[in-house]
Amino acid sequence: MNERVRVRAKIKKYDENKGYGFLVSEAIKSYSRDIFFHISEFEEAFEKGFGPKVGMTIEFEMEQAPKGIKAIKCKLIEEESNT
């Protein structure tokens, strides 16, 4: 996994107290496990209570870690509303 591509996924689980969570995406079905992310990998800083939430979409690059794939260089993506 030398080539880094930015992909999007939804937050499946997130523990604000521990600062990490897991992502799921239709585009990354080839990976058998959820993708790990940590709050320190986000480009923007968050105040407590205003960070990532389950269901939000993030854009990121993937990197091989000792326990599997992790998301790096993460960014929250504003969903376009149709209203």
Beta strands, then each sheet from edge to edge (+ up, - down):
strand 1: 7-15
strand 2: 20-24
strand 3: 35-38
strand 4: 57-65
strand 5: 68-77
sheet 1: 3+ 2- 1+ 4- 5+
end
